[in-house]
Amino acid sequence: MPTTADFLTYAQWVGLATIAFGLLAGLGFLFKWGIRFRLVGVTGFLLVLTTGLFALGLVPLTRTVVPGAVRFSTVFDSGATQAVIVVPATITEPELTATLKQSASDLFSFGRLGRGGEDQLTIRARTVIHPEPGLSQILYLGQVKRSLSVREDDQMVIEIFQDNLAKLPKSANSPTAAPQDS
């Protein structure tokens, strides 16, 4: 994956090409070449490309990966202070904690607005279980509260709802599952 330094290098090279095509377009107008307007178009495109590459060189493109986190989907996001993710019903408590940390990192954005003086993003994790055929039940398994303004928030509060976590079906690979007879 290209780094910010790579994007700055690309911006320099494309910037030089922009200058070269700008000079070529100038010569085209001076000598009334038939392709002079196409050269203006190419120069404009290269200018936009240079600007974009320069901007990518300024913004870090890093994504935090939390070990042990499982895949999740965002099912609700107010764009402000509330979000809900869905996790598999086979999740364990350590995986849930890691997934909440991962979602807090992934859903952070400086563009979120605090409402009513609230300066925290609350992300709740839920799953769907089927206690009996034809019946679906939503279980909220935990939540994380993090700052809306600090990217590296070391004051995150993770809360696991033990009552609901105990209602999850026990899988064969779960550490709390009973041994099976063969």
Backbone as numpy.savetxt, mean C-alpha at the origin, in Angstrom:
# Nx Ny Nz CAx CAy CAz Cx Cy Cz
14.21 -4.00 -8.38 13.36 -2.83 -8.38 14.26 -1.59 -8.38
13.95 -0.64 -9.24 14.79 0.57 -9.30 14.73 1.37 -8.00
15.84 1.93 -7.62 15.89 2.77 -6.42 15.70 4.23 -6.81
15.61 5.09 -5.81 15.45 6.52 -6.10 16.68 7.06 -6.83
17.86 6.55 -6.51 19.08 6.99 -7.21 19.02 6.60 -8.69
18.46 5.41 -8.98 18.31 4.99 -10.37 17.39 5.95 -11.13
16.28 6.34 -10.50 15.34 7.25 -11.16 15.98 8.62 -11.42
16.82 9.08 -10.50 17.51 10.35 -10.74 18.49 10.24 -11.91
19.14 9.10 -12.03 20.04 8.88 -13.17 19.25 8.85 -14.47
18.10 8.14 -14.46 17.25 8.09 -15.66 16.77 9.50 -16.02
16.42 10.28 -15.01 15.95 11.65 -15.25 17.05 12.49 -15.91
18.29 12.30 -15.48 19.40 13.03 -16.10 19.54 12.69 -17.58
19.49 11.40 -17.91 19.66 10.99 -19.30 18.49 11.45 -20.17
17.28 11.30 -19.66 16.13 11.75 -20.43 16.12 13.27 -20.52
16.63 13.95 -19.50 16.75 15.41 -19.55 17.70 15.86 -20.64
18.81 15.13 -20.78 19.75 15.44 -21.86 19.11 15.20 -23.23
18.32 14.13 -23.35 17.62 13.87 -24.61 16.59 14.97 -24.88
15.96 15.48 -23.83 14.99 16.58 -23.98 15.68 17.82 -24.54
16.82 18.14 -23.99 17.58 19.31 -24.47 17.99 19.10 -25.93
18.45 17.88 -26.25 18.88 17.59 -27.63 17.71 17.74 -28.60
16.56 17.18 -28.26 15.41 17.30 -29.15 14.88 18.73 -29.19
15.02 19.48 -28.10 14.64 20.89 -28.12 15.50 21.68 -29.09
16.81 21.41 -29.07 17.71 22.07 -30.03 17.40 21.65 -31.46
17.08 20.36 -31.63 16.72 19.87 -32.95 15.43 20.51 -33.45
14.45 20.70 -32.55 13.21 21.38 -32.92 13.49 22.83 -33.30
14.38 23.48 -32.56 14.77 24.85 -32.89 15.40 24.94 -34.27
16.28 23.97 -34.57 16.88 23.93 -35.91 15.81 23.67 -36.98
14.80 22.84 -36.63 13.73 22.56 -37.58 12.95 23.81 -37.94
12.71 24.67 -36.95 12.01 25.92 -37.23 12.91 26.89 -38.00
14.20 26.88 -37.67 15.13 27.77 -38.35 15.24 27.43 -39.85
15.30 26.12 -40.14 15.47 25.69 -41.53 14.16 25.25 -42.19
13.02 25.44 -41.47 11.69 25.12 -41.99 11.57 23.66 -42.45
12.03 22.74 -41.58 11.91 21.32 -41.86 10.45 20.89 -41.75
10.06 19.88 -42.48 8.69 19.39 -42.45 8.32 18.69 -41.14
9.32 18.18 -40.42 9.03 17.44 -39.17 9.16 18.32 -37.93
9.24 19.64 -38.12 9.52 20.52 -36.97 8.43 20.42 -35.89
7.15 20.25 -36.27 6.09 20.18 -35.27 6.10 18.83 -34.55
6.52 17.80 -35.25 6.69 16.50 -34.59 7.83 16.56 -33.57
8.86 17.28 -33.90 9.98 17.44 -32.96 9.54 18.21 -31.71
8.64 19.17 -31.88 8.10 19.89 -30.72 7.31 18.92 -29.84
6.52 18.04 -30.46 5.76 17.03 -29.71 6.65 16.08 -28.95
7.70 15.61 -29.62 8.65 14.70 -28.96 9.35 15.41 -27.80
9.70 16.66 -28.00 10.36 17.43 -26.93 9.42 17.61 -25.74
8.17 17.91 -26.02 7.18 18.05 -24.92 6.98 16.75 -24.17
6.90 15.63 -24.90 6.75 14.33 -24.25 7.97 14.02 -23.39
9.16 14.27 -23.90 10.37 14.01 -23.13 10.45 14.90 -21.90
9.93 16.12 -21.99 9.90 17.01 -20.83 8.99 16.44 -19.74
7.83 15.94 -20.13 6.92 15.31 -19.15 7.58 14.08 -18.54
8.23 13.27 -19.37 8.91 12.07 -18.89 10.03 12.42 -17.93
10.80 13.45 -18.24 11.88 13.90 -17.35 11.32 14.33 -16.00
10.25 15.09 -16.03 9.63 15.56 -14.78 9.15 14.38 -13.94
8.51 13.41 -14.57 8.03 12.25 -13.84 9.15 11.43 -13.24
10.20 11.21 -13.99 11.34 10.44 -13.47 12.03 11.19 -12.33
12.11 12.50 -12.45 12.71 13.29 -11.38 11.88 13.18 -10.11
10.56 13.25 -10.25 9.68 13.12 -9.09 9.81 11.74 -8.44
9.92 10.69 -9.25 10.12 9.35 -8.69 11.47 9.23 -8.00
12.43 10.03 -8.40 13.73 10.03 -7.74 13.71 10.70 -6.38
12.70 11.53 -6.13 12.61 12.22 -4.85 11.82 11.44 -3.81
10.85 10.64 -4.24 9.96 9.92 -3.33 10.45 8.50 -3.17
10.68 8.05 -1.94 11.13 6.68 -1.75 10.03 5.68 -2.11
10.41 4.62 -2.80 9.46 3.59 -3.22 9.65 2.33 -2.38
9.58 2.47 -1.10 9.79 1.31 -0.25 8.46 0.84 0.31
8.36 -0.45 0.49 7.18 -1.04 1.09 7.65 -1.90 2.24
7.08 -1.68 3.39 7.44 -2.46 4.56 6.79 -3.83 4.47
7.58 -4.87 4.71 7.05 -6.23 4.74 7.19 -6.75 6.15
6.07 -7.12 6.76 6.07 -7.64 8.12 6.09 -9.17 8.04
7.11 -9.81 8.61 7.18 -11.27 8.56 6.00 -11.90 9.30
5.44 -12.93 8.72 4.33 -13.64 9.35 2.95 -13.12 8.98
2.89 -12.02 8.25 1.59 -11.46 7.87 1.00 -12.30 6.74
-0.33 -12.45 6.79 -1.03 -13.19 5.73 -1.69 -12.18 4.80
-2.13 -12.66 3.63 -2.79 -11.79 2.66 -4.12 -11.31 3.24
-4.43 -10.07 2.96 -5.71 -9.52 3.40 -6.27 -8.66 2.29
-7.56 -8.38 2.38 -8.22 -7.49 1.43 -8.87 -6.36 2.22
-8.81 -5.17 1.67 -9.48 -4.03 2.29 -10.93 -4.03 1.80
-11.88 -4.13 2.74 -13.29 -4.16 2.36 -13.98 -2.84 2.64
-13.38 -1.99 3.46 -13.94 -0.67 3.73 -12.78 0.27 4.07
-12.84 1.46 3.50 -11.85 2.48 3.82 -12.53 3.83 3.65
-12.69 4.55 4.74 -13.37 5.85 4.68 -12.47 6.92 4.07
-11.19 6.62 3.92 -10.26 7.62 3.42 -9.84 8.58 4.52
-10.33 8.36 5.71 -10.01 9.25 6.82 -9.49 8.42 7.99
-10.35 8.05 8.92 -9.89 7.44 10.17 -10.33 6.00 10.37
-11.07 5.41 9.43 -11.59 4.06 9.61 -11.28 3.20 8.40
-10.90 1.94 8.65 -10.71 0.97 7.58 -11.00 -0.42 8.16
-11.44 -1.32 7.28 -11.72 -2.70 7.68 -11.05 -3.62 6.67
-10.35 -4.62 7.18 -9.73 -5.62 6.31 -10.36 -6.97 6.60
-10.31 -7.85 5.63 -10.81 -9.21 5.82 -9.62 -10.16 5.74
-9.58 -11.10 6.67 -8.51 -12.09 6.75 -9.13 -13.48 6.68
-8.34 -14.51 6.37 -8.90 -15.86 6.31 -9.31 -16.36 7.70
-10.28 -17.25 7.73 -10.78 -17.78 9.00 -9.79 -18.73 9.65
-8.72 -19.09 8.96 -7.72 -20.01 9.50 -6.55 -19.27 10.14
-6.68 -17.98 10.35 -5.58 -17.17 10.86 -5.31 -17.48 12.33
-4.05 -17.42 12.71 -3.66 -17.62 14.11 -3.39 -16.26 14.74
-3.24 -16.24 16.04 -3.02 -14.98 16.74 -1.72 -14.28 16.32
-0.58 -14.99 16.21 0.63 -14.30 15.74 0.49 -13.77 14.31
-0.20 -14.53 13.45 -0.42 -14.06 12.08 -1.33 -12.83 12.07
-2.33 -12.82 12.94 -3.24 -11.68 13.02 -2.49 -10.43 13.47
-1.63 -10.56 14.46 -0.84 -9.42 14.93 0.05 -8.89 13.80
0.72 -9.80 13.10 1.60 -9.38 11.99 0.78 -8.75 10.87
-0.39 -9.30 10.59 -1.23 -8.77 9.51 -1.77 -7.39 9.87
-2.11 -7.17 11.12 -2.55 -5.84 11.54 -1.42 -4.82 11.39
-0.19 -5.22 11.73 0.96 -4.32 11.54 1.17 -4.03 10.06
1.05 -5.08 9.22 1.22 -4.91 7.78 0.16 -3.97 7.21
-1.09 -4.14 7.63 -2.16 -3.28 7.13 -1.97 -1.84 7.60
-1.46 -1.65 8.81 -1.21 -0.30 9.30 -0.14 0.39 8.46
0.82 -0.37 8.00 1.85 0.19 7.13 1.31 0.45 5.73
0.57 -0.52 5.19 0.07 -0.40 3.81 -0.98 0.70 3.66
-1.83 0.89 4.65 -2.93 1.84 4.53 -2.57 3.25 5.01
-1.35 3.44 5.48 -0.94 4.78 5.90 -0.82 5.69 4.69
-1.31 6.91 4.84 -1.18 7.91 3.79 -1.26 9.29 4.42
-0.41 10.20 3.96 -0.45 11.56 4.47 -1.73 12.28 4.04
-2.43 11.72 3.06 -3.65 12.34 2.56 -4.88 12.07 3.39
-4.78 11.24 4.41 -5.94 10.94 5.26 -6.24 12.14 6.15
-7.52 12.38 6.33 -7.96 13.51 7.15 -8.52 13.02 8.46
-8.11 13.64 9.54 -8.69 13.34 10.84 -10.02 14.06 10.96
-11.02 13.38 11.48 -12.33 14.00 11.62 -12.61 14.26 13.09
-13.12 15.43 13.37 -13.49 15.77 14.74 -12.30 15.77 15.69
-11.15 16.17 15.21 -9.97 16.23 16.06 -9.30 14.88 16.27
-9.83 13.82 15.66 -9.25 12.49 15.83 -8.00 12.37 14.95
-6.88 11.98 15.58 -5.62 11.89 14.86 -5.14 10.44 14.79
-6.09 9.48 14.73 -5.71 8.09 14.67 -6.48 7.37 13.58
-5.78 6.48 12.91 -6.39 5.58 11.94 -6.68 4.28 12.66
-7.92 3.82 12.58 -8.31 2.55 13.20 -8.60 1.56 12.09
-7.87 0.44 12.11 -8.05 -0.62 11.13 -8.54 -1.85 11.89
-9.70 -2.34 11.50 -10.27 -3.52 12.15 -10.15 -4.70 11.21
-9.80 -5.86 11.77 -9.68 -7.10 10.99 -10.89 -7.98 11.27
-11.49 -8.49 10.20 -12.66 -9.36 10.37 -12.54 -10.56 9.47
-13.35 -11.55 9.78 -13.45 -12.75 8.96 -14.89 -13.22 8.98
-15.21 -14.17 8.14 -16.56 -14.73 8.09 -16.44 -16.22 8.41
-17.26 -16.67 9.38 -17.30 -18.10 9.70 -18.70 -18.61 9.41
-18.81 -19.92 9.34 -20.10 -20.57 9.06 -20.34 -21.58 10.17
-20.96 -21.15 11.30 -21.15 -22.05 12.43 -22.08 -23.23 12.12
-23.01 -23.03 11.20 -23.87 -24.12 10.75 -24.22 -23.88 9.30
-24.65 -24.90 8.59 -24.95 -24.73 7.16 -26.03 -23.66 6.94
-25.74 -22.77 5.98 -26.69 -21.71 5.65 -26.59 -20.49 6.53
-25.65 -20.49 7.48 -25.52 -19.36 8.40 -24.10 -18.81 8.31
-23.98 -17.53 8.04 -22.68 -16.86 8.02 -22.63 -15.85 9.13
-21.48 -15.76 9.76 -21.32 -14.83 10.88 -20.02 -14.05 10.70
-20.11 -12.73 10.82 -18.92 -11.88 10.74 -18.32 -11.78 12.13
-17.02 -12.03 12.21 -16.30 -11.91 13.48 -15.21 -10.87 13.33
-15.21 -9.89 14.21 -14.10 -8.94 14.27 -13.06 -9.53 15.20
-11.86 -9.74 14.65 -10.80 -10.45 15.39 -9.84 -9.52 16.11
-9.71 -8.29 15.65 -8.78 -7.37 16.29 -8.76 -6.05 15.57
-7.99 -5.13 16.14 -7.85 -3.81 15.53 -6.50 -3.21 15.88
-6.09 -2.28 15.06 -4.86 -1.54 15.31 -5.19 -0.06 15.17
-4.65 0.73 16.08 -4.79 2.18 16.02 -3.40 2.76 15.85
-3.27 3.62 14.84 -1.99 4.24 14.55 -2.18 5.71 14.24
-1.09 6.44 14.27 -1.11 7.88 14.00 -1.42 8.15 12.54
-2.14 9.24 12.30 -2.41 9.67 10.93 -1.27 10.51 10.35
-0.39 11.00 11.23 0.62 11.95 10.75 2.06 11.44 10.83
2.31 10.34 11.53 3.67 9.82 11.69 3.79 8.50 10.93
4.67 8.46 9.93 4.80 7.25 9.11 5.31 6.07 9.92
6.40 6.24 10.62 6.98 5.19 11.46 6.43 5.33 12.87
5.24 4.84 13.10 4.55 5.01 14.38 4.93 3.88 15.32
5.70 4.19 16.36 6.07 3.17 17.34 5.08 3.15 18.51
4.03 3.95 18.42 2.99 3.99 19.46 1.71 3.28 19.02
1.81 2.40 18.01 0.63 1.67 17.55 0.06 0.83 18.67
-1.27 0.79 18.75 -1.95 -0.03 19.75 -2.68 -1.14 19.03
-2.26 -2.39 19.29 -2.89 -3.55 18.67 -3.73 -4.24 19.73
-4.98 -4.47 19.37 -5.90 -5.12 20.29 -6.45 -6.36 19.59
-6.32 -7.52 20.25 -6.82 -8.78 19.72 -8.06 -9.15 20.54
-9.15 -9.47 19.85 -10.39 -9.86 20.51 -10.37 -11.37 20.74
-9.90 -11.79 21.92 -9.68 -13.20 22.23 -10.97 -14.01 22.15
-12.12 -13.42 22.55 -13.39 -14.16 22.52 -13.71 -14.60 21.10
-13.57 -13.68 20.15 -13.88 -13.99 18.77 -12.82 -14.88 18.14
-11.57 -14.72 18.54 -10.50 -15.56 18.01 -10.73 -17.02 18.42
-11.29 -17.24 19.61 -11.57 -18.60 20.08 -12.71 -19.25 19.30
-13.54 -18.47 18.63 -14.67 -19.01 17.86 -14.25 -19.51 16.48
-13.01 -19.23 16.08 -12.54 -19.65 14.77 -12.43 -21.17 14.72
-12.71 -21.77 13.56 -12.57 -23.23 13.44 -11.10 -23.62 13.56
-10.86 -24.70 14.24 -9.49 -25.20 14.40 -9.12 -26.01 13.17
-7.98 -25.66 12.54 -7.54 -26.40 11.37 -6.54 -27.47 11.78
-6.24 -28.37 10.87 -5.32 -29.48 11.16 -3.90 -29.00 11.39
-3.52 -27.86 10.79 -2.15 -27.38 10.97 -2.03 -26.34 12.06
-3.11 -26.09 12.77 -3.08 -25.10 13.85 -2.34 -25.67 15.05
-1.53 -24.86 15.75 -0.78 -25.37 16.89 -1.71 -25.73 18.05
-2.94 -25.21 18.07 -3.86 -25.51 19.18 -4.82 -26.63 18.83
-4.71 -27.18 17.62 -5.62 -28.26 17.22 -5.26 -29.54 17.94
-6.28 -30.34 18.20 -6.07 -31.61 18.88 -5.38 -32.58 17.93
-4.51 -33.46 18.46 -3.85 -34.42 17.59 -4.88 -35.38 16.96
-4.63 -35.76 15.74 -5.58 -36.64 15.04 -5.09 -38.07 15.13
-6.06 -39.00 15.30 -5.73 -40.42 15.33 -5.58 -40.93 13.92
-4.64 -41.85 13.71 -4.47 -42.38 12.37 -4.93 -43.80 12.28
